[in-house]
Amino acid sequence: MSDLPSPPALKRPPQHVPMSQFAQQDGELLIGGQPLTRLAARVGQTPFYAYDRQLLKARVAQLRAALPASVKLHYAMKANPMPAVVAWMAGLVDGIDVASAGELKVALDAGADPAEVSFAGPGKRDIELAQAVAAGVLINVESARELAPLAAASARLGLPARVAVRVNPDFELKGSGMRMGGGPKQFGVDAEAVPELLREIGRLGLAFEGFHLFAGSQNLRAESICEAQQKSYELALSLAAHAPAPVKFLNLGGGFGIPYFPGEGLLDLAPIAANLLQLADRAARELPHASLVIELGRYLVGEAGVYVTRVVDRKLSRGQVYLVTDGGLNHHLSASGNFGQVLRKNYPVSLVKAKGPQGGPTEQATVVGPLCTPLDLLADRMELPVAAEGDLVVIFQSGAYGASASPAGFLSHPNCVEVLV
């Protein structure tokens, strides 16, 4: 008998708990009330994204119940710009936030009220600024360069150029997945430069309406969100003293996160609601003409969507099972870990049998897409039911930053489709 030590067991990544937002029937996932295999047959192809409209409605209702009635809820459509989703959300929220002229068209086509549409983003072209003035939406100014073309468009069209100033604060949203404020940033105008910008807005006769502050996104710590909201309000209040007109619009940003990875829990809305109630009470006294706005994207739509791709090959390579699917990072860059993750982690993943009963014995498997790159990794060594060709792999938490945030043209594979059910 050998005295050599046994090789260490392969360490398995932490496994996810099942996603509870979707019901099941006979062990099969229901999306929009339909068994997934039936939905896949209805769609007619894989890969596809499916978004559950009742989950979208329930999330908005949850927020309405928790937040002060005076706080407006805006949908940041960059999270999911699918026209059917935007049209559905436009009927549920108070306003839409867009980040390009293309998104502006989708929002207006969806029936969004131009008075409640705001347009943010660095590097707006002159033609986009003119389109925004013509549409009558609120433009979040991110640079002094934008003022002259806005004034010119206003004069040429005979329409007011409605503007708010996007402020780059001197603080950040602590613990956020993506920091968009504090320090040097391409977003907004540095807080210390805003008073001079406000004077120029007044000199040019632009229709000043307020401020937009967005410190970060994907945050699961309520205390950090509350702190950022408080600091944002205080900063806006101090800047209001330099404004050429009363503040009508104060966007305190968003940052509300959803759980993706083991150990992450749901965001606690209670302290955020209490904090916003306090700020709304202050605003009624200190900024009596202003509406407070919360801008949310991922939090509204992220948990209501799934990405579905089909196993086309099952391979065994030196003891490791690989499930090769017909879609990958070309459709779901976020799940591959290449959309901002520093250390790659698995999204929640499930497997639905194409035939026979669901569940059964499990095995450790790695799910990869069809692209000729090792970056095309959807799930690394996860415990899944033993799969066969034709089975469906489901990636949860896929309602935000999915298809539109992915390099669909990479390696020229077929496109995926999106459905709202």
C-alpha positions, 0 to 999 in steps of 0.5 A: 500500500502506497504511503503517498498522500491522496490528492486533495479533493477538487474544491467546489464553488459554493452552490446557489439556493433555488430562485424563488420568484418563479413558481414550478409545476411538476418540478418544471419552472414556470415563466409567465405562468407557462412551463418552460419547455412549452414556452421554448416551443412557442418561441421556436428557438433557443437561445432566448430571454424571457421576462415575466410581466407579472414579476415586473408589476409586482416589483413596482407594487412592492416599491410603491407600498414601501416608498413615500407616495411623494417620491417618483419612480423612474425606470432607467431603460438602459437596464433593459431597452426591449421595446415591449418591456419599456412599454409595459414599464411605462404604464407602471412607473412615473417616468423613463430615463434614457441614455441615447437618442435611440433609447429616447425614440423607444421611450416615446414610441412606448407612450412615455410622457415627455414631461417625465423623460430625462436624458443622461449620458456623456458625449451627447452629440449636437443632433441628439441634444436638438432631438431632446429639445424638440421632444420636450424632455429633460436633458441632464447636462453633463458638460459645459460644452452641451450648453451652447448647442442646447441654446442654439436648438432652443432658439432655432425650434422656438422651444424651451431647452429643459435642463437639469445638471448632473452633478459628480459629487465628492463622495461615492456610493460605498459598496456599490458594484459600479461606482459612477460618482466621486473622484474623477469621472466622465459622468456629470459636472464636478460639484465645485464647478456647478455654480459657474455652470448654473450662472451660464445656464441662466445667462443663456436663458435655458429652462433650469429644472434641477439636479441629477446625482447618481453615485453608483449601482448594484448595492445591497447595503441599505445603510450605504444607499441611505448615506448617499441619498442624504449626502446627495440631498444636502449637496443639491440643497447647497447648489440650489442657492446658485440656481437661476430658478427654483428646483423642480426635479431632484433625482437622487439616483438609485443603486438598489442591488439584487442578489446574484452570488452565494452569500448575498441577500435581498436588499432591505427596503425598510430603512431606505423608505424611512430615510426617503420619508425624512428627505421628502419631509425636508424637501417639502419645506426646503425645496417646495417646488421639487419632486424627489425622484428615484431612478432604478433599472436593474432592481426593477427588471433584473429578477424578472428575466431568465436566459434560456439556452439548449445543450447541444453537446455533452463532453467529458474532458479529463474527468470534467463534464462540459455542457456545450450550449447554443448560446454564450457570452455573445448573448449574456456577457454578464453571466460569463463574468466579463461585464465588470466582475473582478473575480468570476462568480456563477450566476444562479443556474438551473437545468430543465429536462427536455423529456421525462421527469425533472430533477434526478441524479446530479453531477458537477458540470461546467456550462460553456457556450459555442464560441471559440474562446475560453471566456465563453463560460456560463457556469463553472463546476456547478452541481446540476441534474445530469444533462443530455443533449436537448436539455435547457439551461436556465440562467436566472437574474437575467432581466437586466444588462443581458442581450443589449449589453452583450457582443451579439456579433462576436463570431457571427453566431445566430442572434437570440430573441426576447419575449415578454410573457 
